[in-house]
Amino acid sequence: MKLIHDPIHGHIELDDFAVRLVDTPEFQRLRRITQLGLVFLAYPSARHTRFEHSLGTFHLARMVSSHNPGIEDGVSYAALLHDLGHYPFSHTLEALYQRHEENTRWALRHGEIGDVVRERYSLEEFLGLLKHPLVSGDIDADRMDYLVRDAYYTGVAYGIADLDRLVRYLHYDGERLVVGEKGIMAAQNLLLARSMMHQTVYQHHVSRIAGAMLTEAVRLEGIPLEEIRTMDEVDLMARLRSSGNPDVRELIKALDDRRLYKRVLHSGIDPGEERIGELKRELEMEFGHLALVDYPSKPRFEEKNAFVLSAGELKRLSDVSPLVRSLVELKDTYWRWGVYAREDVRARVEKFVEEFLHSSGEPFAKLVG
């Protein structure tokens, strides 16, 4: 047994089996994967990693399990390993490669950590535990930890949630996690926290611009999945800084020096994926790596689907909370897509984009507004 001090949860207790999992190379790699990718360029203290987040997720899963004897021990170990497959800079590179969940399954099948897992569980059994609602659900240990942890390390006041109350009133009925009536306010607050964090942290324009630049550098470098899935951020940046492609080196030097591209267009009006794809192709032909299109997915806020027990009936959180319904209706309000360009070509790119949009009857001024 080992005690680890954590600024969010106090002491996290790891049993001997958890220690053996943590001490594998695959899990130790998470010490070198930042939780929020390039958000530290906007919030300098956001340097926390997937390592401590994974420990926190394990801790919360254990806490929920302690109130729910029907949840087997293996679920907590699945919570510990749920982020094993993240790429360098977390979600940033998922635009180029398969989702990190697939890499987690790959690491368990092929890594040293899989040998430890198989001492207690069959691989298929453990992979099934990764889908448990406490690990991957509408309100799960993962998001309970990352919202509070991300708020702490960025220093914003929006990610405050009453985890103690939520943990105490989460009930597992053998199929799903249900929020008891006394925990509804805490569950509602969790969704409010995520909504605020999404606007101020997760989609911060500095992070989006830097992420687009890094993604372009990795795309130009042509790193195969088989290689990048085992890299950490030290490996990746060393590879890109010494690239034989001068465009890659230029992009990485700009990131290192925080000379980020400037916004040409930052709009909440969605032209659609097809039109965005056309614009991306045209800009690439004209400007190469000097102009980038960023088209993020829209927020889903799965918490709204959480089951709650209200007046003795099982209902969805969005059905019992007017606040949650309002947040869901407003979820796309702060969504933005963007065009970014190196400062010296910004004016040319703006003119090019304006002419491109005008050719299809889409006023540039309207999109900017």
Secondary structure, 3 states (H helix, E strand, C coil): CEEEEECCCEEEEECHHHHHHHCCHHHHHHHHCECCHHHHHCCCCCCCEHHHHHHHHHHHHHHHHHCCCCCCHHHHHHHHCCCCCCECCEHHHHHCCCCHHHHHHHHHHHCHHHHHHCCCCCHHHHHHHCCCCCCCCCCCHHHHHHHHHHHHHHCCCCCCCCHHHHHHCEEECCCCEEECHHHHHHHHHHHHHHHHHHHHHHCCHHHHHHHHHHHHHHHHHCCCHHHHCCCCHHHHHHHHHCCCCHHHHHHHHHHHCCCCCEEEEEECCCCCHHHHHHHHHHHHHHHHHHEEEECCCCCCCHHHHCEEEECCEEEEHHHHCHHHHHHHHCCCCCCCEEEEECHHHHHHHHHHHHHHHHCCCCCHHHHHC
